[in-house]
Amino acid sequence: MDLDFVKLLYQWEKIDYSNEIRMYLCSESMPIWVVRGNNAIIKMLEIKSFFRMRYSEDQLRTLIHCPDTTLDFEREYQLINNKIGGLMKVKTNNQVEVILFKKTKDGIKYLMLKRNAKKGSFWQPITGNVEIGETFEQAAVRELCEETGIKEYIRLFDTGYSFEFFDDNRQQLEKVYAIEVLSNIEVMLSEEHTDMQWASEEECLNKYLKYPGNKAGLKTLAQMMEAENG
C-alpha cells in the first residue's frame, strides 16, 4: 500500500498526516481477507480477537476496514484487485454474449468458438462478464477484442434478446449483441478457446451450440438478418 492508493481507497482529496500514515503502511506483501455476509462485522471482530490473543503486537499488524455500503465494498474491492494486478475481478450478475457474423458469397456465417477443457470444451459465441462501471455495449467491444483480437468492425447492435440462468451460485442476466465484420477478417484465439469455425445458421443450431439461450439468441439474429435482406 502507498499514499496514492490510500487516497483512492478512502476518496480523500489530500492526506493531512502523510508521514504518520506512511510509517504505518506495509512495505511488503500482505494477505487480504474479505469477509462478506450479514454477520461480516461480527465475524471480522472474532478473527481479529483470535489473532490478537495468539500473537503479540510486534508479530502482527492488522488493518480492519468495513465499508459502509455494498456499493462502497464493490468499489474498494475493485481497487484492491487492480492494485494486485487484476488477478481477481469483482463479478457482476450481468453477462454479455456477442455473435460475430460476416456476409459471404455463401450467405451469412457466424463465428463459433470452442472453449478450452477447463471451461467445458463446448462451442458458443463470444461471452463474458460485464465489469463494474461498464455498460453492456462496452463489455461487448472489450470481449470482442480479448477473445478474437478484433478491434475494428462494421457495426454493433443489440438483438433485443436476453435470458437468465443460474451459475457460479448467482442468478445472471445475459444480453445478446451482434457485431458484423468484414469477410476477410482474421481471428486470433485467446487462451480461453482451442478452436474456431465460421458456420451457417443450420450448422450453429444443429452441430455447434449447446445451450438453449445461445440457440435462441442466434435464431433471433438470423431472423433479423433475413428481414434486413428482404
N, C-alpha and C positions, 0 to 999 in steps of 0.2 A: 504494500500500500504506500502511496505517496500523497502529497498535499493536493495535487491536482485531482486525484481520484476521490479524496475526501470531499472536496468541493462539489464534485459531481454527485456523489452519493447523498450528501445532505442538502444539495442545492443551495449552497452558500455563495454569496457574491464575493466575499473575502473571508480570510481567516485571521481572527484577531490575535490568537496566541499560537502563531505558527511554529515558533521554536519549541514550545512545550509539547505541542501535538507531534511535531517531527521526532522528538525524543521518544515518544510513546509508540510510534508506528513500528511495525515489524519490517525489518530489512531482509528477512529470509522468508522462504515459502512457509505457508501455514495451512493446515486443513480448515475447510469451511464446512460447518454443519448447518443444514437448513431443516428446520422443524416446522411442519405445516399441520393445520387442523384446528378444531375448535379449542383444544386444550394446549395449544402450542406454547403459550407463555408459561403455564404451569410446568409443562414437561421440560422446557428450557431451564427453568429455575432448579428443577430437580437434577438435571445434568450438571449445572453449574455447582450446586451444592456437593454433588458426588466428587467432582474433581478437586474442589477446594479442600475437602476433607482428606483426600488421598495424596495431594501434592502440596508442597509449600509454595509461597508466593514467588520464591526465587526460581522454582522449577516450571511454573506455569503462569502465563499471561493470557487472559481471555478477554474477548470483547463480546458482550451480549447486546444484540440490537433487535428490536421488534418494530417492524413497520406498522404504521397506523391503519392502513387500509390494504385491500387486495391489490389495488392499482399501484400503491407505493411499493408493495412487495414485488410485483411483476417488473416495475421499472428498475428497482435496485438489484434484483436478481439478474436481469439482463445486463446491467452494468458490470456486475461481477463476472458473468460469463464472458463478456467482451474483454475484460481485463486479463483473464487467464487464457485468452486465445480462442474463445468461442467453442471450446470443446463440448460444452453442454448448453443447448439453447432452450429457452423457455418456450414450450409449445402452446399454441392456442388450440381452440377446438374447431378451427376453420381450415379446410383443405382446398386446394385448387387442382383441377385437372385440366390439362392443356392438350387438345387434339391438334396435332400438326398435320397440315394437308397441303398437297400441291396438285395442280392441274397438269395432266399429261395427255399425250395423244391417245392413250388407252383409258382415259377417264380420270376421275379424281382418285388419288392414292393417299392413304392415311398412315402416319408413322406409328409402328408398334415397337415397343422396347421390352426386352426380356430382362427382368430383374435378376440380380445375382443370387446364388444359392442361399446366402444368409438372409436375403429379403424375400425368399419364396420361390424363385425360379419361374414365375408366371409372367405372362405378357400383359401389357397395359399401355395407355398413353403416358405422357409426362404427368407426373403428380408430385405434390409436395405440400408442406405445411405453410400456412400464412403466418409470418412472423409478427411479433408485437409491433404496432405502429405502421404496419404495411397494409395496403389495400389489396383486394383480390387481384386486380389488374397488375399491380406492381409485383405481386408474388408470381403471377403467370409469366411475366417477362424474365424475372430472375431465374425461375425454374427452367425456362427455355434455354437460357444461356448455360446454366450449371449442368444440365443433363444432355445437351446436344452441342454446346459450343456456338450456337447460332445467336448472333447479335442483331442481324438485320432481317426484317420480314416485310411482307406486303401490307398485311392488316391483322388486327387482333379484334375479336368481338366476343361478347357474351352470348352463349347459345340460349340462355334463358332456362336451362335445365340445371337442377341441383338435386342432391339426395342426401339422406342422413344414414350414418352407420355407426356401429359401436366397435371401437378398437382402442387398445392401449388404456383400458379402463376409463374411457371417455366417450361420450356421445359427440359425434363430429358431423359437421356440415361440409359437403364438398360441392363447389360450384364448377361447372364445366365451361371452359372457354375454348375458342378455336383460333388458330394462327395459321394464316396462309403464307407460304414461302415460294420462292422461285423453283422451277422444276429441276434445275441443276444444282440445288443447294447441297452442301457437304455437311454430314453429321459426324461429330466426334463424340463417342460414347464416354460417359463418366464411369467411375468405379462402381456405380450403383447397378450398371447393366452389363450384360455379356454379349448381347446380340441385338440386331435391329432388322426391321423389314418394312418396306413400303407395301401396303396391301389395299385391296379393294374393300368396299363395304362388306360384301359377302364373306370374304376371307377373314376380315376382322371379327365379324359376328360368329362365324362357324368354326374358325380354326384358332384364332389367337386370344380373343378376350374371354376372361373367366367370370368376372363378376357382373351381376345384373345392372348395377348402376353405371358401369363403364359401357355396357352394351346399349343401354337406353340413351346415354349421352351421345354415343356415336350415331345412333339412329336419328336423334334429333338434328344433329349437324347434317347428316346425309339428306334429310328431308328439306332442310334449309337450302342446301346446295342445289337440289333438284328444282325447288321453286324458283331459285335465283336464275337458273339456267333455262327455265321455261320447260 
